[in-house]
Amino acid sequence: MTCIGRRQRASAVGVLGLLAAACGGDTPADGSASAETTTGNDSSTSTGADESSSSSGSPRFDIGIRDLPIEECAGETVMAEQKLAGARVVFVVDNSPSMYSETAEVQERLNAFATAISDEEIDVRVVMLSAAAMGYYGSNFVAQGICIPPPLGSGECAEMPANLSVAPDSLEPEFLHMDQYVNSSNALPVIVEHHPSWGPFTAGADTVHFVVVSDDDSNQAANYFIENFIEQEPGRAAIFHAVVPTSDCPEAARIGQEYITLAELTGGVVGDLCDQDFFGVFQALINAVVNNAELPCEFAVPVPPEGEEFDPMQVNVEYDDGAGGVLEIGNVSSAAMCDGVADGWYYDDNDAPTSILLCPQTCMDIQGQIGSSVQVVLGCATIPAG
C-alpha cells in the first residue's frame, strides 16, 4: 500500500473494531493493498489512520476516577476515557448535467453523515467543493446546486453562482462550502488548485479524507494528486474515497479508474455509482472515517479525591492494552527529553501542570489496540523513564 504524507497507523478504541490498517500496520507480504468496494447494503470498510499530534488542541481524554488496589503503593487509579478526535472530510461533487440525481442524494445524506461521526464524539469538519447555485458558471450550466440545511449547514442557499467564493450555506467551523464548479473530469485539479481555500479549514487533524462523487473518470492520473498533496501538505496523510462507476453501466460516462486507483493506494472506500445505493455508500464512508479517527495523546491532569491535594511528584501513567498487558510509562522532564527514552510522558508545565502528554513514540506505540486504556495513578512517587 502507498501512504500519502506521514506514516499511517490503525486505531480502534472501545466499541470501534479494528478492521484493517491503511498504512504503517500489518500489510500483506507482497505489499499489496486494496480499497473496500461497497455494493448493495454492504457497509464494511478498510481503515487506516495517521499519527496523532499531542499538542494540536484536539479534545483531551475525559478523566473519571475509580478505585483499584495497587500492590506497590496505595494510590488512586484514574481512567482516561479515550475519545477519538480529528476527522476532516473534503467532498468534491461533479456538477455535470448527468449528475442531477446523484447531487440530490449527496445533499440529502450529508447531514446524517456528519451527525453519525459527531455521535462518536469525533471532532468533524466537512468541506464541500461543488457549485452552490443553479445557473451558469462561465459557459457551464448547473441544473442543481448543492445547499446543505441545518444542522451541518446554515440552510441559506445561494441565489446566483459565485464561483470561488464561500457559499452562504457554510457554517464554520464545522462546515465550509466553496462555490466551485466541478466538471466531469477535473475533481483532482479542483482539490489541488484550491488548496489555499480548504487547507487551513482542515487544520487540527493529521489525516484528510477526500470523497469524489462523479459518473466519469479523471483526466489526471492518480499520481498527480499524490505528488501535489505531498508537496502541499507535508506531514499529513490522505485517504481517498471514490463514489464512481466501477463498470460500464447506463449511469456511467466512464469507469472512474483513476479515482478507484487512488482509493486502492490509500486504503479508501470505493462506492459503485452504478448501484445508486447511496445509503450503503454513505454508511461505508461513515465507518471508514470513524475507524480512522485519530487517538489523542494528551489529557487533563485529574482532580484528586475530595480532601486531597494534587501532587505532581506523585503521579504515574500506565497503558493497558486490553489483552492483559500493562505498560508502565515513565516520566520525563520535558518534550525535549523524549528522544532519550523508549517510552515516556511529561507535563505541559512542570510548575503548574494542567495536562499530561505522551511522548510521540509512546503515542504511536499505544495505537491500534481494541479495548485499550490509559490510567493515571495518584499518590505514588513518580517513576522516571529509564
Helices and strands as residue ranges (DSSP letters): E 8-9, E 36-38, E 49-50, E 62-65, E 76-81, E 87-93, G 97-99, H 100-119, E 124-130, E 135-137, E 140-142, E 165-166, E 175-179, H 187-193, H 195-198, G 200-202, E 207-213, H 222-232, E 237-244, H 257-266, E 269-272, G 273-275, H 278-291, E 298-300, E 315-320, E 326-329, G 335-340, E 345-347, E 355-358, H 360-365, E 373-378
